[in-house]
Amino acid sequence: MEFFRIRFINKIRPDTIEIRYRAVLESHSSDTIFEGHQLFLKSYLDTTILKSGEVALKAIYNIFSATPKDLILDQVSFEQSHDKTLLEVPTKQFFDQYIIDNGVLDRVIHHEDKNGKPVIDTKLVTELRIG
């Protein structure tokens, strides 16, 4: 079992919204194991998936699908959007439910509470980048 982290960076331009993401190992080498990006043309976009943060969760699911099952997600860093009317970070509750609903609980750090319900311990970090 090895840990990895994902970092999201977005760019909102006059006509487009771009979301880039990179998954790297949590080791001395910090090898990149997956890189991707999505480009949305604003004039042909239903922003619902962006406003809820689901677009990021779908990207995480794709990373899980393309990487070995013994890689465990330790941390996700999201860049906070400068325009929250177009793009938003998923909530912790939405992240947790998405992970459970999509059957990828074994790909995140988690434990069970006293009632036997899963508690996801993977860290979600929101960063505000200037410039």
RAHU-V197719 format. One record per helix or strand of 2 or more residues. SS is the DSSP state (~ for helix, > for strand). FROM is the first residue (numbers start at 1). TO is the last residue. If there is no record, write none. Layout:
# RAHU-V197719
ss=<SS;SS>
from=<FROM;FROM>
to=<TO;TO>
This chain:
# RAHU-V197719
ss=<>;>;>;~;~;~;>;~;~;>;>;>>
from=<2;16;32;42;48;54;71;92;105;110;118;123>
to=<12;25;41;44;51;66;79;101;107;112;120;127>
